[in-house]
């Protein structure tokens, strides 16, 4: 099952009401002591953190969910990825897929699409890989270009376009094969749409995901640093 490995990523401040603030979704990888998510989920939480406010993972479901401490260990700005160290006992990690991803594959992603408004209950959406395309596409009007767009056009990388709608709370959700639950990507509509749909006056409900190979590389780098 995928859901036991999916966690909420947020902060806890005992003097705040409510004391918990959920920023997005993450999932357990590696040896069970790492949590992967989007950098844009973690960074605002850290920048706005007050004294004694802790970065935490919400593990479990509903009233039985528990807080576990998190520490940002590694980040990949280019692919908007963050790797966090999970305190306490290890959890069951998700497995990465080995076979190449193909257009038309049946996939699913699990996370917290509307945060914890209705309680901490992970939700699963299903769809297919509708396209594999570059993160940035040339714009018609040069005036729409900005420094970030130019950098992505210079060094484009493929992303997965999905025919399922992802919401802000889904950022960091694992994208996995329906057939066997192996992870092929990380849902990241906010980061990708800034490049692919910048020229649209009415952005679509299309969702996107970053291929898992970039997270694998980040996890390997973090592991080497830990062993040194």
N, CA and C atoms as a LAMMPS dump frame, in Angstrom:
ITEM: TIMESTEP
0
ITEM: NUMBER OF ATOMS
684
ITEM: BOX BOUNDS ff ff ff
-5.0000000000000000e+02 5.0000000000000000e+02
-5.0000000000000000e+02 5.0000000000000000e+02
-5.0000000000000000e+02 5.0000000000000000e+02
ITEM: ATOMS id mol type element x y z
1 1 1 N 0.832 -1.208 0
2 1 2 C 0 0 0
3 1 3 C 0.865 1.256 0
4 2 1 N 0.352 2.309 -0.626
5 2 2 C 1.09 3.56 -0.734
6 2 3 C 0.793 4.496 0.442
7 3 1 N -0.443 4.54 0.882
8 3 2 C -0.857 5.542 1.867
9 3 3 C -0.04 5.566 3.16
10 4 1 N 0.37 4.424 3.727
11 4 2 C 1.174 4.498 4.955
12 4 3 C 2.51 5.208 4.78
13 5 1 N 2.977 5.324 3.545
14 5 2 C 4.256 5.989 3.281
15 5 3 C 4.106 7.458 2.91
16 6 1 N 2.865 7.931 2.805
17 6 2 C 2.593 9.33 2.462
18 6 3 C 2.388 10.128 3.745
19 7 1 N 3.061 11.268 3.854
20 7 2 C 2.978 12.093 5.06
21 7 3 C 2.627 13.53 4.697
22 8 1 N 2.116 14.239 5.672
23 8 2 C 1.927 15.675 5.514
24 8 3 C 3.198 16.386 5.938
25 9 1 N 3.524 17.492 5.285
26 9 2 C 4.707 18.291 5.625
27 9 3 C 4.225 19.664 6.073
28 10 1 N 4.594 20.059 7.281
29 10 2 C 4.126 21.343 7.795
30 10 3 C 4.927 21.771 9.009
31 11 1 N 4.34 22.645 9.796
32 11 2 C 5.004 23.118 11.013
33 11 3 C 4.049 23.048 12.194
34 12 1 N 4.657 22.971 13.379
35 12 2 C 3.886 22.935 14.625
36 12 3 C 4.417 24.007 15.566
37 13 1 N 3.487 24.793 16.102
38 13 2 C 3.814 25.819 17.091
39 13 3 C 2.763 25.74 18.185
40 14 1 N 3.174 25.365 19.371
41 14 2 C 2.223 25.061 20.432
42 14 3 C 1.369 26.256 20.845
43 15 1 N 1.885 27.465 20.662
44 15 2 C 1.133 28.657 21.067
45 15 3 C 0.203 29.183 19.978
46 16 1 N 0.217 28.553 18.812
47 16 2 C -0.613 28.995 17.697
48 16 3 C -1.95 28.27 17.721
49 17 1 N -2.979 28.928 17.204
50 17 2 C -4.299 28.308 17.109
51 17 3 C -4.835 28.411 15.692
52 18 1 N -4.948 27.283 14.988
53 18 2 C -4.532 25.942 15.423
54 18 3 C -3.014 25.806 15.426
55 19 1 N -2.473 24.895 16.198
56 19 2 C -1.015 24.794 16.326
57 19 3 C -0.313 24.205 15.108
58 20 1 N -1.066 23.525 14.236
59 20 2 C -0.455 22.864 13.092
60 20 3 C -0.795 23.565 11.782
61 21 1 N 0.211 23.678 10.912
62 21 2 C 0.018 24.279 9.585
63 21 3 C 0.582 23.327 8.546
64 22 1 N -0.288 22.796 7.698
65 22 2 C 0.128 21.837 6.675
66 22 3 C 0.504 22.582 5.406
67 23 1 N 1.705 22.318 4.896
68 23 2 C 2.175 23.011 3.704
69 23 3 C 2.021 22.216 2.427
70 24 1 N 2.047 20.902 2.533
71 24 2 C 1.945 20.061 1.348
72 24 3 C 2.133 18.606 1.708
73 25 1 N 2.48 17.815 0.716
74 25 2 C 2.599 16.368 0.869
75 25 3 C 4.053 15.938 0.711
76 26 1 N 4.402 14.837 1.343
77 26 2 C 5.707 14.219 1.167
78 26 3 C 5.542 12.71 1.203
79 27 1 N 6.609 11.995 0.902
80 27 2 C 6.536 10.541 0.984
81 27 3 C 7.888 9.977 1.388
82 28 1 N 7.857 8.825 2.035
83 28 2 C 9.042 8.219 2.626
84 28 3 C 9.821 7.44 1.572
85 29 1 N 11.146 7.645 1.559
86 29 2 C 12.018 6.983 0.571
87 29 3 C 13.272 6.473 1.266
88 30 1 N 14.126 5.826 0.478
89 30 2 C 15.421 5.39 0.993
90 30 3 C 15.306 4.319 2.058
91 31 1 N 15.941 4.568 3.209
92 31 2 C 15.951 3.597 4.302
93 31 3 C 14.789 3.791 5.266
94 32 1 N 13.812 4.6 4.872
95 32 2 C 12.661 4.846 5.74
96 32 3 C 12.817 6.033 6.653
97 33 1 N 13.974 6.707 6.546
98 33 2 C 14.229 7.881 7.391
99 33 3 C 14.353 9.166 6.573
100 34 1 N 13.96 9.089 5.296
101 34 2 C 13.986 10.263 4.422
102 34 3 C 12.573 10.567 3.944
103 35 1 N 12.268 11.836 3.822
104 35 2 C 10.993 12.283 3.256
105 35 3 C 11.29 13.181 2.066
106 36 1 N 10.68 12.875 0.935
107 36 2 C 10.842 13.678 -0.276
108 36 3 C 9.62 14.552 -0.48
109 37 1 N 9.843 15.771 -0.954
110 37 2 C 8.749 16.678 -1.276
111 37 3 C 9.272 17.74 -2.243
112 38 1 N 8.451 18.73 -2.535
113 38 2 C 8.876 19.847 -3.378
114 38 3 C 9.57 20.903 -2.526
115 39 1 N 10.572 21.536 -3.093
116 39 2 C 11.248 22.61 -2.367
117 39 3 C 10.295 23.761 -2.099
118 40 1 N 9.357 24.013 -3.033
119 40 2 C 8.438 25.131 -2.816
120 40 3 C 7.431 24.852 -1.702
121 41 1 N 7.349 23.61 -1.248
122 41 2 C 6.529 23.285 -0.078
123 41 3 C 7.274 23.655 1.204
124 42 1 N 8.565 23.335 1.24
125 42 2 C 9.357 23.496 2.461
126 42 3 C 9.842 24.922 2.679
127 43 1 N 10.323 25.537 1.621
128 43 2 C 10.996 26.832 1.772
129 43 3 C 10.112 27.901 2.433
130 44 1 N 8.844 28.093 2.019
131 44 2 C 8.021 29.104 2.695
132 44 3 C 7.8 28.796 4.17
133 45 1 N 7.695 27.532 4.504
134 45 2 C 7.507 27.153 5.901
135 45 3 C 8.719 27.544 6.731
136 46 1 N 9.919 27.349 6.176
137 46 2 C 11.134 27.677 6.903
138 46 3 C 11.356 29.185 6.989
139 47 1 N 11.07 29.887 5.901
140 47 2 C 11.288 31.338 5.886
141 47 3 C 10.356 32.067 6.851
142 48 1 N 9.137 31.546 7.001
143 48 2 C 8.152 32.213 7.862
144 48 3 C 8.111 31.634 9.267
145 49 1 N 9.028 30.76 9.558
146 49 2 C 8.992 30.062 10.85
147 49 3 C 9.283 31.007 12.007
148 50 1 N 8.474 30.905 13.049
149 50 2 C 8.638 31.711 14.25
150 50 3 C 9.517 30.968 15.258
151 51 1 N 10.006 31.67 16.285
152 51 2 C 10.774 30.985 17.332
153 51 3 C 9.968 29.829 17.928
154 52 1 N 10.609 28.701 18.106
155 52 2 C 10.021 27.489 18.685
156 52 3 C 9.036 26.788 17.75
157 53 1 N 8.905 27.276 16.503
158 53 2 C 8.068 26.59 15.523
159 53 3 C 8.908 25.496 14.861
160 54 1 N 8.371 24.281 14.819
161 54 2 C 9.129 23.134 14.341
162 54 3 C 8.612 22.646 12.989
163 55 1 N 9.534 22.24 12.139
164 55 2 C 9.179 21.581 10.885
165 55 3 C 8.872 20.123 11.216
166 56 1 N 7.706 19.64 10.782
167 56 2 C 7.283 18.296 11.173
168 56 3 C 6.645 17.55 10.004
169 57 1 N 6.614 16.228 10.161
170 57 2 C 5.85 15.358 9.27
171 57 3 C 4.646 14.867 10.054
172 58 1 N 3.496 14.82 9.391
173 58 2 C 2.292 14.282 10.005
174 58 3 C 2.117 12.859 9.484
175 59 1 N 2.273 11.915 10.39
176 59 2 C 2.279 10.498 10.048
177 59 3 C 1.012 9.842 10.582
178 60 1 N 0.339 9.072 9.732
179 60 2 C -0.901 8.426 10.16
180 60 3 C -2.106 9.133 9.574
181 61 1 N -3.28 8.778 10.066
182 61 2 C -4.521 9.306 9.502
183 61 3 C -5.437 9.829 10.593
184 62 1 N -6.175 10.896 10.235
185 62 2 C -7.215 11.421 11.114
186 62 3 C -6.72 11.762 12.502
187 63 1 N -7.48 11.362 13.512
188 63 2 C -7.141 11.675 14.899
189 63 3 C -5.921 10.903 15.387
190 64 1 N -5.54 9.872 14.648
191 64 2 C -4.409 9.05 15.059
192 64 3 C -3.086 9.554 14.467
193 65 1 N -3.129 10.621 13.722
194 65 2 C -1.904 11.16 13.133
195 65 3 C -0.972 11.695 14.224
196 66 1 N 0.32 11.47 14.015
197 66 2 C 1.318 11.925 14.972
198 66 3 C 2.34 12.815 14.276
199 67 1 N 2.969 13.681 15.048
200 67 2 C 4.002 14.566 14.52
201 67 3 C 5.369 13.915 14.686
202 68 1 N 6.175 14.061 13.636
203 68 2 C 7.556 13.581 13.688
204 68 3 C 8.458 14.716 13.209
205 69 1 N 9.569 14.976 13.865
206 69 2 C 10.449 16.085 13.458
207 69 3 C 11.073 15.845 12.092
208 70 1 N 11.242 16.944 11.356
209 70 2 C 11.882 16.923 10.047
210 70 3 C 13.031 17.917 10.026
211 71 1 N 14.043 17.593 9.243
212 71 2 C 15.175 18.498 9.031
213 71 3 C 15.519 18.517 7.557
214 72 1 N 15.587 19.699 6.98
215 72 2 C 15.966 19.828 5.575
216 72 3 C 17.442 19.486 5.43
217 73 1 N 17.733 18.476 4.597
218 73 2 C 19.098 17.992 4.441
219 73 3 C 19.675 18.342 3.074
220 74 1 N 18.85 18.236 2.032
221 74 2 C 19.353 18.487 0.674
222 74 3 C 18.249 19.095 -0.171
223 75 1 N 18.656 19.895 -1.135
224 75 2 C 17.681 20.511 -2.032
225 75 3 C 18.229 20.59 -3.447
226 76 1 N 17.31 20.561 -4.394
227 76 2 C 17.625 20.668 -5.814
228 76 3 C 16.744 21.78 -6.367
229 77 1 N 17.328 22.96 -6.501
230 77 2 C 16.559 24.133 -6.923
231 77 3 C 16.066 23.979 -8.357
232 78 1 N 16.911 23.428 -9.219
233 78 2 C 16.558 23.318 -10.633
234 78 3 C 15.311 22.461 -10.843
235 79 1 N 15.157 21.406 -10.049
236 79 2 C 14.015 20.511 -10.207
237 79 3 C 13.003 20.652 -9.075
238 80 1 N 13.186 21.656 -8.213
239 80 2 C 12.249 21.965 -7.133
240 80 3 C 12.018 20.768 -6.21
241 81 1 N 13.103 20.163 -5.752
242 81 2 C 13.008 18.997 -4.893
243 81 3 C 13.671 19.27 -3.546
244 82 1 N 13.133 18.648 -2.504
245 82 2 C 13.709 18.754 -1.167
246 82 3 C 13.733 17.375 -0.535
247 83 1 N 14.796 17.117 0.209
248 83 2 C 14.949 15.856 0.919
249 83 3 C 15.118 16.181 2.396
250 84 1 N 14.27 15.559 3.218
251 84 2 C 14.263 15.859 4.641
252 84 3 C 14.547 14.599 5.449
253 85 1 N 15.224 14.801 6.581
254 85 2 C 15.52 13.688 7.475
255 85 3 C 14.379 13.565 8.486
256 86 1 N 13.864 12.353 8.621
257 86 2 C 12.727 12.08 9.501
258 86 3 C 13.214 11.565 10.84
259 87 1 N 12.778 12.212 11.919
260 87 2 C 13.167 11.771 13.247
261 87 3 C 12.35 10.568 13.71
262 88 1 N 12.891 9.819 14.644
263 88 2 C 12.178 8.67 15.185
264 88 3 C 12.412 7.398 14.4
265 89 1 N 11.544 6.425 14.617
266 89 2 C 11.673 5.139 13.962
267 89 3 C 11.413 5.261 12.459
268 90 1 N 12.092 4.446 11.652
269 90 2 C 11.874 4.496 10.203
270 90 3 C 10.475 4.039 9.827
271 91 1 N 9.988 4.564 8.699
272 91 2 C 8.706 4.153 8.147
273 91 3 C 8.957 3.316 6.889
274 92 1 N 7.892 2.75 6.358
275 92 2 C 8.027 1.919 5.153
276 92 3 C 8.231 2.825 3.941
277 93 1 N 9.365 2.703 3.236
278 93 2 C 9.615 3.572 2.08
279 93 3 C 8.911 3.057 0.834
280 94 1 N 8.644 3.965 -0.086
281 94 2 C 8.12 3.578 -1.39
282 94 3 C 9.275 3.177 -2.298
283 95 1 N 8.992 2.278 -3.223
284 95 2 C 10.01 1.813 -4.159
285 95 3 C 9.979 2.639 -5.437
286 96 1 N 11.15 2.896 -5.995
287 96 2 C 11.246 3.615 -7.254
288 96 3 C 11.092 2.631 -8.412
289 97 1 N 10.429 3.084 -9.467
290 97 2 C 10.27 2.26 -10.661
291 97 3 C 11.597 2.175 -11.409
292 98 1 N 11.806 1.071 -12.089
293 98 2 C 13.023 0.886 -12.88
294 98 3 C 12.759 0.946 -14.378
295 99 1 N 11.572 0.546 -14.78
296 99 2 C 11.257 0.527 -16.207
297 99 3 C 10.957 1.927 -16.713
298 100 1 N 11.273 2.229 -17.974
299 100 2 C 10.986 3.541 -18.554
300 100 3 C 9.494 3.858 -18.521
301 101 1 N 9.184 5.126 -18.365
302 101 2 C 7.789 5.575 -18.347
303 101 3 C 7.303 5.766 -19.777
304 102 1 N 6.069 5.336 -20.047
305 102 2 C 5.496 5.444 -21.385
306 102 3 C 4.218 6.265 -21.347
307 103 1 N 3.982 7.006 -22.396
308 103 2 C 2.726 7.744 -22.514
309 103 3 C 1.565 6.753 -22.57
310 104 1 N 0.471 7.086 -21.901
311 104 2 C -0.693 6.22 -21.856
312 104 3 C -0.733 5.308 -20.646
313 105 1 N 0.344 5.275 -19.847
314 105 2 C 0.364 4.419 -18.658
315 105 3 C -0.651 4.877 -17.626
316 106 1 N -1.253 3.914 -16.938
317 106 2 C -2.169 4.213 -15.838
318 106 3 C -1.356 4.553 -14.593
319 107 1 N -1.642 5.724 -14.012
320 107 2 C -0.905 6.183 -12.839
321 107 3 C -1.873 6.724 -11.789
322 108 1 N -1.345 6.943 -10.598
323 108 2 C -2.127 7.538 -9.517
324 108 3 C -1.197 8.392 -8.673
325 109 1 N -1.765 9.318 -7.917
326 109 2 C -0.976 10.07 -6.942
327 109 3 C -1.818 10.253 -5.68
328 110 1 N -1.138 10.244 -4.548
329 110 2 C -1.798 10.294 -3.246
330 110 3 C -1.236 11.446 -2.439
331 111 1 N -2.112 12.225 -1.834
332 111 2 C -1.663 13.353 -1.035
333 111 3 C -2.818 14.041 -0.342
334 112 1 N -2.594 15.305 -0.02
335 112 2 C -3.581 16.096 0.72
336 112 3 C -3.993 17.301 -0.128
337 113 1 N -4.903 17.102 -1.088
338 113 2 C -5.225 18.141 -2.073
339 113 3 C -5.738 19.443 -1.484
340 114 1 N -6.447 19.385 -0.383
341 114 2 C -6.952 20.618 0.24
342 114 3 C -6.42 20.748 1.658
343 115 1 N -5.206 20.27 1.847
344 115 2 C -4.595 20.366 3.165
345 115 3 C -5.303 19.485 4.18
346 116 1 N -5.485 20.01 5.371
347 116 2 C -6.125 19.245 6.438
348 116 3 C -7.486 19.817 6.788
349 117 1 N -8.118 20.492 5.821
350 117 2 C -9.419 21.119 6.073
351 117 3 C -10.447 20.087 6.534
352 118 1 N -10.418 18.906 5.895
353 118 2 C -11.364 17.85 6.239
354 118 3 C -10.704 16.759 7.076
355 119 1 N -9.591 17.097 7.71
356 119 2 C -8.855 16.113 8.488
357 119 3 C -7.691 15.567 7.693
358 120 1 N -6.78 14.926 8.392
359 120 2 C -5.578 14.42 7.746
360 120 3 C -5.856 13.039 7.15
361 121 1 N -6.477 13.048 5.985
362 121 2 C -6.812 11.815 5.288
363 121 3 C -6.271 11.893 3.862
364 122 1 N -5.262 11.091 3.531
365 122 2 C -4.695 11.133 2.174
366 122 3 C -5.712 10.704 1.133
367 123 1 N -5.706 11.399 0.007
368 123 2 C -6.651 11.173 -1.081
369 123 3 C -5.892 10.722 -2.317
370 124 1 N -6.455 9.762 -3.046
371 124 2 C -5.81 9.247 -4.249
372 124 3 C -6.592 9.643 -5.493
373 125 1 N -5.875 10.136 -6.507
374 125 2 C -6.447 10.462 -7.813
375 125 3 C -5.785 9.569 -8.849
376 126 1 N -6.543 9.167 -9.856
377 126 2 C -6.007 8.306 -10.907
378 126 3 C -6.085 8.992 -12.263
379 127 1 N -5.213 8.561 -13.177
380 127 2 C -5.213 9.117 -14.526
381 127 3 C -4.226 8.355 -15.381
382 128 1 N -3.72 9.013 -16.411
383 128 2 C -2.701 8.418 -17.267
384 128 3 C -1.613 9.452 -17.547
385 129 1 N -0.479 8.968 -18.029
386 129 2 C 0.556 9.866 -18.542
387 129 3 C 0.081 10.313 -19.918
388 130 1 N -0.382 11.537 -20.016
389 130 2 C -0.938 12.007 -21.291
390 130 3 C 0.14 12.521 -22.238
391 131 1 N 1.277 12.941 -21.679
392 131 2 C 2.378 13.41 -22.534
393 131 3 C 3.657 13.478 -21.715
394 132 1 N 4.771 13.307 -22.386
395 132 2 C 6.092 13.557 -21.813
396 132 3 C 6.707 14.665 -22.651
397 133 1 N 6.901 15.827 -22.046
398 133 2 C 7.316 17 -22.814
399 133 3 C 8.283 17.856 -22.004
400 134 1 N 9.005 18.789 -22.636
401 134 2 C 9.948 19.64 -21.91
402 134 3 C 9.241 20.536 -20.903
403 135 1 N 9.951 20.88 -19.84
404 135 2 C 9.366 21.727 -18.813
405 135 3 C 9.053 23.119 -19.338
406 136 1 N 9.815 23.593 -20.299
407 136 2 C 9.598 24.933 -20.844
408 136 3 C 9.417 24.846 -22.351
409 137 1 N 8.486 25.633 -22.87
410 137 2 C 8.267 25.708 -24.311
411 137 3 C 8.43 27.151 -24.748
412 138 1 N 8.904 27.397 -25.971
413 138 2 C 9.087 28.766 -26.451
414 138 3 C 7.764 29.537 -26.426
415 139 1 N 7.831 30.812 -26.095
416 139 2 C 6.65 31.648 -26.055
417 139 3 C 6.543 32.453 -27.342
418 140 1 N 5.318 32.846 -27.682
419 140 2 C 5.086 33.62 -28.901
420 140 3 C 5.6 35.04 -28.748
421 141 1 N 5.351 35.637 -27.593
422 141 2 C 5.735 37.02 -27.332
423 141 3 C 7.002 37.044 -26.486
424 142 1 N 8.104 37.569 -27.011
425 142 2 C 9.344 37.64 -26.229
426 142 3 C 9.165 38.39 -24.913
427 143 1 N 8.16 39.244 -24.843
428 143 2 C 7.91 39.988 -23.613
429 143 3 C 7.493 39.106 -22.458
430 144 1 N 7.061 37.862 -22.773
431 144 2 C 6.664 36.932 -21.721
432 144 3 C 7.852 36.217 -21.094
433 145 1 N 9.023 36.406 -21.679
434 145 2 C 10.205 35.748 -21.135
435 145 3 C 10.713 36.461 -19.883
436 146 1 N 11.182 35.692 -18.922
437 146 2 C 11.841 36.242 -17.747
438 146 3 C 13.104 35.422 -17.514
439 147 1 N 13.994 35.826 -16.602
440 147 2 C 15.255 35.098 -16.409
441 147 3 C 15.067 33.616 -16.118
442 148 1 N 14.055 33.271 -15.303
443 148 2 C 13.825 31.87 -14.975
444 148 3 C 13.41 31.083 -16.21
445 149 1 N 12.533 31.664 -17.022
446 149 2 C 12.086 31.004 -18.244
447 149 3 C 13.255 30.782 -19.194
448 150 1 N 14.129 31.78 -19.317
449 150 2 C 15.287 31.662 -20.207
450 150 3 C 16.196 30.528 -19.756
451 151 1 N 16.43 30.417 -18.443
452 151 2 C 17.283 29.345 -17.932
453 151 3 C 16.687 27.98 -18.24
454 152 1 N 15.374 27.86 -18.13
455 152 2 C 14.74 26.561 -18.378
456 152 3 C 14.723 26.224 -19.867
457 153 1 N 14.64 27.251 -20.712
458 153 2 C 14.714 27 -22.146
459 153 3 C 16.121 26.583 -22.562
460 154 1 N 17.12 27.072 -21.828
461 154 2 C 18.495 26.706 -22.133
462 154 3 C 18.805 25.283 -21.677
463 155 1 N 18.191 24.865 -20.574
464 155 2 C 18.44 23.529 -20.025
465 155 3 C 17.115 22.829 -19.73
466 156 1 N 16.33 22.518 -20.756
467 156 2 C 15.031 21.878 -20.524
468 156 3 C 15.193 20.423 -20.105
469 157 1 N 14.236 19.928 -19.354
470 157 2 C 14.214 18.507 -19.021
471 157 3 C 12.766 18.028 -19.109
472 158 1 N 12.548 16.754 -19.392
473 158 2 C 11.18 16.258 -19.574
474 158 3 C 10.391 16.229 -18.265
475 159 1 N 9.107 16.497 -18.366
476 159 2 C 8.187 16.345 -17.243
477 159 3 C 6.996 15.523 -17.728
478 160 1 N 6.258 14.975 -16.785
479 160 2 C 5.086 14.179 -17.121
480 160 3 C 3.829 15.032 -17.028
481 161 1 N 3.06 15.037 -18.094
482 161 2 C 1.772 15.721 -18.093
483 161 3 C 0.698 14.677 -17.805
484 162 1 N -0.194 14.997 -16.877
485 162 2 C -1.212 14.053 -16.425
486 162 3 C -2.6 14.541 -16.796
487 163 1 N -3.509 13.609 -17.006
488 163 2 C -4.886 14.005 -17.299
489 163 3 C -5.738 14.011 -16.026
490 164 1 N -5.096 14.199 -14.891
491 164 2 C -5.792 14.297 -13.602
492 164 3 C -5.485 15.661 -12.998
493 165 1 N -6.412 16.205 -12.257
494 165 2 C -6.237 17.523 -11.658
495 165 3 C -5.577 17.413 -10.288
496 166 1 N -4.511 18.179 -10.099
497 166 2 C -3.836 18.248 -8.806
498 166 3 C -4.099 19.619 -8.188
499 167 1 N -4.249 19.648 -6.888
500 167 2 C -4.501 20.888 -6.164
501 167 3 C -3.247 21.28 -5.393
502 168 1 N -3.196 22.514 -4.862
503 168 2 C -1.972 22.966 -4.192
504 168 3 C -1.44 22.012 -3.131
505 169 1 N -2.318 21.405 -2.355
506 169 2 C -1.873 20.486 -1.311
507 169 3 C -1.267 19.202 -1.828
508 170 1 N -1.463 18.925 -3.125
509 170 2 C -0.878 17.733 -3.739
510 170 3 C 0.598 17.899 -4.047
511 171 1 N 1.124 19.094 -3.937
512 171 2 C 2.549 19.305 -4.197
513 171 3 C 3.369 18.363 -3.325
514 172 1 N 4.247 17.6 -3.96
515 172 2 C 5.065 16.636 -3.234
516 172 3 C 4.497 15.234 -3.199
517 173 1 N 3.308 15.042 -3.773
518 173 2 C 2.699 13.705 -3.775
519 173 3 C 3.475 12.753 -4.675
520 174 1 N 3.581 11.493 -4.281
521 174 2 C 4.225 10.521 -5.166
522 174 3 C 3.321 10.177 -6.337
523 175 1 N 3.894 10.141 -7.529
524 175 2 C 3.186 9.672 -8.72
525 175 3 C 3.664 8.251 -8.963
526 176 1 N 2.741 7.306 -8.988
527 176 2 C 3.153 5.905 -9.055
528 176 3 C 2.297 5.108 -10.035
529 177 1 N 2.843 3.972 -10.441
530 177 2 C 2.134 3.076 -11.346
531 177 3 C 1.007 2.373 -10.587
532 178 1 N -0.159 2.356 -11.193
533 178 2 C -1.293 1.684 -10.578
534 178 3 C -1.009 0.195 -10.433
535 179 1 N -0.295 -0.363 -11.386
536 179 2 C -0.076 -1.811 -11.422
537 179 3 C 0.71 -2.329 -10.225
538 180 1 N 1.753 -1.603 -9.81
539 180 2 C 2.606 -2.148 -8.753
540 180 3 C 2.998 -1.15 -7.668
541 181 1 N 2.538 0.1 -7.762
542 181 2 C 2.825 1.085 -6.72
543 181 3 C 4.223 1.657 -6.745
544 182 1 N 5.018 1.368 -7.762
545 182 2 C 6.371 1.93 -7.824
546 182 3 C 6.31 3.386 -8.289
547 183 1 N 7.117 4.227 -7.672
548 183 2 C 7.064 5.672 -7.902
549 183 3 C 7.825 6.044 -9.169
550 184 1 N 7.188 6.867 -10
551 184 2 C 7.829 7.33 -11.232
552 184 3 C 8.033 8.842 -11.252
553 185 1 N 7.445 9.56 -10.297
554 185 2 C 7.597 11.011 -10.307
555 185 3 C 7.039 11.658 -9.055
556 186 1 N 7.164 12.97 -9.002
557 186 2 C 6.669 13.776 -7.885
558 186 3 C 5.765 14.865 -8.447
559 187 1 N 4.531 14.893 -7.991
560 187 2 C 3.576 15.882 -8.483
561 187 3 C 4.071 17.285 -8.168
562 188 1 N 4.052 18.153 -9.171
563 188 2 C 4.598 19.493 -8.995
564 188 3 C 3.996 20.448 -10.021
565 189 1 N 2.72 20.74 -9.88
566 189 2 C 2.065 21.606 -10.858
567 189 3 C 2.503 23.057 -10.749
568 190 1 N 2.696 23.549 -9.522
569 190 2 C 3.013 24.967 -9.317
570 190 3 C 4.299 25.355 -10.03
571 191 1 N 5.339 24.555 -9.841
572 191 2 C 6.656 24.836 -10.414
573 191 3 C 6.633 24.73 -11.941
574 192 1 N 6.004 23.689 -12.466
575 192 2 C 6.023 23.443 -13.899
576 192 3 C 5.135 24.416 -14.656
577 193 1 N 3.953 24.703 -14.129
578 193 2 C 3.033 25.593 -14.84
579 193 3 C 3.619 26.983 -15.044
580 194 1 N 4.524 27.38 -14.139
581 194 2 C 5.17 28.674 -14.304
582 194 3 C 5.962 28.775 -15.585
583 195 1 N 6.333 27.621 -16.151
584 195 2 C 7.067 27.61 -17.414
585 195 3 C 6.174 27.249 -18.584
586 196 1 N 5.392 26.172 -18.439
587 196 2 C 4.643 25.649 -19.577
588 196 3 C 3.391 26.455 -19.886
589 197 1 N 2.791 27.064 -18.881
590 197 2 C 1.511 27.725 -19.11
591 197 3 C 1.549 29.221 -18.812
592 198 1 N 2.75 29.781 -18.784
593 198 2 C 2.897 31.198 -18.441
594 198 3 C 2.139 32.106 -19.4
595 199 1 N 2.094 31.717 -20.673
596 199 2 C 1.474 32.571 -21.681
597 199 3 C -0.041 32.444 -21.723
598 200 1 N -0.593 31.505 -20.964
599 200 2 C -2.042 31.313 -20.987
600 200 3 C -2.73 32.281 -20.035
601 201 1 N -3.786 32.937 -20.523
602 201 2 C -4.529 33.845 -19.651
603 201 3 C -5.44 33.077 -18.702
604 202 1 N -5.813 31.859 -19.082
605 202 2 C -6.67 31.028 -18.255
606 202 3 C -6.017 29.66 -18.112
607 203 1 N -5.114 29.488 -17.122
608 203 2 C -4.374 28.228 -16.995
609 203 3 C -5.297 27.025 -16.889
610 204 1 N -4.841 25.923 -17.437
611 204 2 C -5.649 24.711 -17.455
612 204 3 C -5.576 23.978 -16.129
613 205 1 N -6.397 22.921 -16.031
614 205 2 C -6.372 22.077 -14.852
615 205 3 C -5.419 20.912 -15.001
616 206 1 N -4.54 20.98 -15.985
617 206 2 C -3.585 19.896 -16.215
618 206 3 C -2.598 19.831 -15.056
619 207 1 N -2.243 18.605 -14.678
620 207 2 C -1.255 18.411 -13.624
621 207 3 C 0.055 17.936 -14.24
622 208 1 N 1.141 18.164 -13.518
623 208 2 C 2.468 17.769 -13.985
624 208 3 C 3.234 17.078 -12.864
625 209 1 N 4.28 16.361 -13.255
626 209 2 C 5.13 15.703 -12.271
627 209 3 C 6.577 15.702 -12.75
628 210 1 N 7.497 15.788 -11.795
629 210 2 C 8.933 15.735 -12.065
630 210 3 C 9.371 14.273 -12.06
631 211 1 N 10.089 13.806 -13.076
632 211 2 C 10.552 12.408 -13.105
633 211 3 C 11.375 12.034 -11.886
634 212 1 N 11.238 10.792 -11.452
635 212 2 C 11.846 10.332 -10.212
636 212 3 C 13.365 10.288 -10.284
637 213 1 N 13.948 10.248 -11.469
638 213 2 C 15.402 10.148 -11.595
639 213 3 C 16.122 11.297 -10.899
640 214 1 N 15.496 12.469 -10.873
641 214 2 C 16.131 13.623 -10.228
642 214 3 C 16.139 13.463 -8.709
643 215 1 N 15.085 12.862 -8.162
644 215 2 C 15.067 12.592 -6.73
645 215 3 C 16.068 11.491 -6.383
646 216 1 N 16.179 10.487 -7.225
647 216 2 C 17.157 9.422 -6.991
648 216 3 C 18.566 9.996 -6.884
649 217 1 N 18.865 10.93 -7.768
650 217 2 C 20.203 11.545 -7.765
651 217 3 C 20.414 12.343 -6.472
652 218 1 N 19.404 13.069 -6.048
653 218 2 C 19.505 13.865 -4.821
654 218 3 C 19.665 12.951 -3.605
655 219 1 N 18.955 11.843 -3.589
656 219 2 C 19.037 10.899 -2.481
657 219 3 C 20.428 10.27 -2.41
658 220 1 N 20.994 9.953 -3.557
659 220 2 C 22.343 9.391 -3.601
660 220 3 C 23.366 10.391 -3.077
661 221 1 N 23.218 11.658 -3.473
662 221 2 C 24.146 12.694 -3.004
663 221 3 C 24.039 12.89 -1.5
664 222 1 N 22.808 12.894 -0.986
665 222 2 C 22.599 13.076 0.457
666 222 3 C 23.17 11.9 1.245
667 223 1 N 23.03 10.701 0.692
668 223 2 C 23.572 9.518 1.343
669 223 3 C 25.08 9.55 1.429
670 224 1 N 25.722 10.023 0.367
671 224 2 C 27.186 10.121 0.364
672 224 3 C 27.664 11.158 1.384
673 225 1 N 26.968 12.287 1.464
674 225 2 C 27.333 13.32 2.422
675 225 3 C 27.193 12.817 3.855
676 226 1 N 26.156 12.01 4.092
677 226 2 C 25.909 11.47 5.425
678 226 3 C 27.027 10.514 5.843
679 227 1 N 27.552 9.766 4.889
680 227 2 C 28.594 8.773 5.196
681 227 3 C 29.977 9.384 5.357
682 228 1 N 30.144 10.612 4.902
683 228 2 C 31.47 11.24 4.978
684 228 3 C 31.776 11.743 6.387
